[in-house]
Amino acid sequence: MRTGEKHWQSSLEKTIFGVNYHRFLELESDANHMEIAQELGISLGEVKMLKKKLDRA
């Protein structure tokens, strides 16, 4: 089964969207969505998806 590039990369690095969870959690405590997106180089939609995934876990 062939997977997308981001999915393949995340399985290798144990991250989602190429973002380290620990770094995301550090930023989440004292930054807004826009600042997190700029810092990690991801879109606002991806930031929201990460927050949803963390809330579910």
Buried (B, 14 or more C-beta within 10 A) or exposed (E): EEEEEEEEBBEEEEBBBBBEBEEBEEBBEEBEEEEBBEBBEBEEEBBEBBBEEEEEE
